[in-house]
């Protein structure tokens, strides 16, 4: 029997949308008038927007799950592969893009799935709003016409609650995604405290963050890993934290708090 899932949408007050930090929810300081927490199947999202787009949002989250589940049913290896897979002609555009970006970063397509959910929702929503933030388990799509601040959450005694990033409006829309080898539910082959990647799309940022984190086993790996990835055209910025060392490149701007 097929399991039935309900979609749970909770409207949040504009001043109080900081949610459960146990799922390392990025703390975006600037919030819009309309804020929702959406729980559906494996997704727990925070959506912040200057317009009421909730009817469209519900439809889009169901659509992307249908596309992913149909693909997995047809090709079960899509869900479990840790390596890139060949693109099949019948794949919908978002699935093809997952495969394309996974190949660039030498990861399995599901390493980009949180970013894919963000990008799919954004593709159907951003034409209706000037400002849109979609956060999905630490992976964030950002479109804004004013600079915003994002607090980076990590379990590291040297940097915990100390890293805040400025996201400039001119650099959006963009994806900002994280991966860690020391906490979180996602599989990582490395032992980084945290990797954050800014990229042109959230799918790219998600795949790149996973790939970069796989290469970090000690502080000595930070510099050479940044050198290996900084010339990939999709990537706009990289932040890596391991023990008491921090490495940064590109459009990553810190804020003193």
WORA-V87281 format. One record per residue. N is the residue number from 1. RES is the residue in one small letter. OMEGA is omega in radians with two decimals (none if undefined). Layout:
# WORA-V87281
n=N res=RES omega=OMEGA
n=N res=RES omega=OMEGA
This chain:
# WORA-V87281
n=1 res=x omega=3.12
n=2 res=x omega=3.13
n=3 res=x omega=3.14
n=4 res=x omega=3.13
n=5 res=x omega=3.01
n=6 res=x omega=3.05
n=7 res=x omega=-3.11
n=8 res=x omega=-3.12
n=9 res=x omega=-3.12
n=10 res=x omega=3.07
n=11 res=x omega=-3.12
n=12 res=x omega=3.07
n=13 res=x omega=-3.06
n=14 res=x omega=-3.10
n=15 res=x omega=-3.02
n=16 res=x omega=-3.14
n=17 res=x omega=3.09
n=18 res=x omega=-2.98
n=19 res=x omega=-3.01
n=20 res=x omega=-3.12
n=21 res=x omega=3.11
n=22 res=x omega=3.04
n=23 res=x omega=3.10
n=24 res=x omega=3.11
n=25 res=x omega=3.12
n=26 res=x omega=-3.07
n=27 res=x omega=3.09
n=28 res=x omega=-3.00
n=29 res=x omega=-3.10
n=30 res=x omega=3.14
n=31 res=x omega=-3.11
n=32 res=x omega=-3.13
n=33 res=x omega=-3.08
n=34 res=x omega=-3.13
n=35 res=x omega=3.13
n=36 res=x omega=2.88
n=37 res=x omega=-3.09
n=38 res=x omega=3.09
n=39 res=x omega=3.14
n=40 res=x omega=-3.12
n=41 res=x omega=-3.07
n=42 res=x omega=-3.08
n=43 res=x omega=3.01
n=44 res=x omega=-2.97
n=45 res=x omega=2.91
n=46 res=x omega=3.12
n=47 res=x omega=-3.14
n=48 res=x omega=-2.99
n=49 res=x omega=3.11
n=50 res=x omega=3.10
n=51 res=x omega=3.08
n=52 res=x omega=-3.08
n=53 res=x omega=-3.00
n=54 res=x omega=3.12
n=55 res=x omega=3.13
n=56 res=x omega=-3.11
n=57 res=x omega=3.14
n=58 res=x omega=3.13
n=59 res=x omega=-3.06
n=60 res=x omega=-3.14
n=61 res=x omega=3.08
n=62 res=x omega=3.13
n=63 res=x omega=-3.08
n=64 res=x omega=3.08
n=65 res=x omega=3.09
n=66 res=x omega=3.14
n=67 res=x omega=3.14
n=68 res=x omega=-3.10
n=69 res=x omega=3.09
n=70 res=x omega=3.12
n=71 res=x omega=-3.13
n=72 res=x omega=3.12
n=73 res=x omega=-3.14
n=74 res=x omega=-3.07
n=75 res=x omega=-3.06
n=76 res=x omega=-3.14
n=77 res=x omega=3.12
n=78 res=x omega=-3.08
n=79 res=x omega=-2.96
n=80 res=x omega=-3.05
n=81 res=x omega=3.05
n=82 res=x omega=3.13
n=83 res=x omega=3.12
n=84 res=x omega=3.11
n=85 res=x omega=3.11
n=86 res=x omega=3.12
n=87 res=x omega=3.09
n=88 res=x omega=-3.07
n=89 res=x omega=-3.07
n=90 res=x omega=-3.13
n=91 res=x omega=3.03
n=92 res=x omega=-3.05
n=93 res=x omega=-3.08
n=94 res=x omega=3.11
n=95 res=x omega=3.08
n=96 res=x omega=-3.14
n=97 res=x omega=3.05
n=98 res=x omega=-3.14
n=99 res=x omega=3.14
n=100 res=x omega=-3.11
n=101 res=x omega=3.08
n=102 res=x omega=3.12
n=103 res=x omega=3.12
n=104 res=x omega=-3.03
n=105 res=x omega=3.05
n=106 res=x omega=3.07
n=107 res=x omega=3.05
n=108 res=x omega=-3.08
n=109 res=x omega=-3.13
n=110 res=x omega=3.02
n=111 res=x omega=3.14
n=112 res=x omega=-2.94
n=113 res=x omega=3.13
n=114 res=x omega=3.08
n=115 res=x omega=3.13
n=116 res=x omega=3.09
n=117 res=x omega=3.11
n=118 res=x omega=-3.08
n=119 res=x omega=3.14
n=120 res=x omega=3.10
n=121 res=x omega=-3.12
n=122 res=x omega=-3.11
n=123 res=x omega=3.13
n=124 res=x omega=-3.04
n=125 res=x omega=-2.90
n=126 res=x omega=3.10
n=127 res=x omega=-3.09
n=128 res=x omega=-3.05
n=129 res=x omega=3.08
n=130 res=x omega=-3.12
n=131 res=x omega=-3.09
n=132 res=x omega=3.04
n=133 res=x omega=3.08
n=134 res=x omega=-3.13
n=135 res=x omega=-3.04
n=136 res=x omega=3.09
n=137 res=x omega=-3.14
n=138 res=x omega=3.08
n=139 res=x omega=-2.91
n=140 res=x omega=2.90
n=141 res=x omega=-3.13
n=142 res=x omega=2.95
n=143 res=x omega=-3.07
n=144 res=x omega=3.04
n=145 res=x omega=3.02
n=146 res=x omega=-3.12
n=147 res=x omega=3.09
n=148 res=x omega=3.11
n=149 res=x omega=3.10
n=150 res=x omega=3.05
n=151 res=x omega=-3.10
n=152 res=x omega=-3.12
n=153 res=x omega=3.04
n=154 res=x omega=3.13
n=155 res=x omega=-3.11
n=156 res=x omega=-3.03
n=157 res=x omega=-3.10
n=158 res=x omega=-3.02
n=159 res=x omega=-3.05
n=160 res=x omega=3.13
n=161 res=x omega=-3.10
n=162 res=x omega=-3.05
n=163 res=x omega=3.06
n=164 res=x omega=-3.10
n=165 res=x omega=2.99
n=166 res=x omega=3.06
n=167 res=x omega=-3.09
n=168 res=x omega=-3.11
n=169 res=x omega=-3.10
n=170 res=x omega=-3.13
n=171 res=x omega=3.13
n=172 res=x omega=0.09
n=173 res=x omega=3.12
n=174 res=x omega=3.01
n=175 res=x omega=3.09
n=176 res=x omega=-3.01
n=177 res=x omega=-3.08
n=178 res=x omega=3.06
n=179 res=x omega=-3.12
n=180 res=x omega=3.04
n=181 res=x omega=-3.08
n=182 res=x omega=3.06
n=183 res=x omega=-3.13
n=184 res=x omega=-3.04
n=185 res=x omega=-3.05
n=186 res=x omega=3.12
n=187 res=x omega=3.03
n=188 res=x omega=3.13
n=189 res=x omega=-3.11
n=190 res=x omega=-3.13
n=191 res=x omega=3.10
n=192 res=x omega=2.96
n=193 res=x omega=3.07
n=194 res=x omega=2.95
n=195 res=x omega=3.05
n=196 res=x omega=3.13
n=197 res=x omega=2.97
n=198 res=x omega=-3.11
n=199 res=x omega=-3.11
n=200 res=x omega=3.10
n=201 res=x omega=3.12
n=202 res=x omega=3.06
n=203 res=x omega=3.12
n=204 res=x omega=-3.13
n=205 res=x omega=-3.12
n=206 res=x omega=3.13
n=207 res=x omega=-3.13
n=208 res=x omega=-3.14
n=209 res=x omega=3.10
n=210 res=x omega=-3.10
n=211 res=x omega=3.14
n=212 res=x omega=-3.14
n=213 res=x omega=3.11
n=214 res=x omega=-3.06
n=215 res=x omega=-3.05
n=216 res=x omega=3.08
n=217 res=x omega=3.09
n=218 res=x omega=-3.12
n=219 res=x omega=-3.11
n=220 res=x omega=-3.11
n=221 res=x omega=-3.02
n=222 res=x omega=-3.04
n=223 res=x omega=-3.08
n=224 res=x omega=3.11
n=225 res=x omega=3.07
n=226 res=x omega=3.12
n=227 res=x omega=-3.11
n=228 res=x omega=-3.01
n=229 res=x omega=-2.97
n=230 res=x omega=-3.13
n=231 res=x omega=3.04
n=232 res=x omega=-2.89
n=233 res=x omega=-3.13
n=234 res=x omega=-3.00
n=235 res=x omega=-3.14
n=236 res=x omega=-3.14
n=237 res=x omega=-3.12
n=238 res=x omega=3.00
n=239 res=x omega=3.11
n=240 res=x omega=3.08
n=241 res=x omega=3.05
n=242 res=x omega=-3.09
n=243 res=x omega=-3.10
n=244 res=x omega=-3.12
n=245 res=x omega=3.14
n=246 res=x omega=3.07
n=247 res=x omega=-3.09
n=248 res=x omega=3.09
n=249 res=x omega=2.99
n=250 res=x omega=-3.02
n=251 res=x omega=3.06
n=252 res=x omega=-3.09
n=253 res=x omega=-3.13
n=254 res=x omega=3.06
n=255 res=x omega=3.08
n=256 res=x omega=3.12
n=257 res=x omega=none
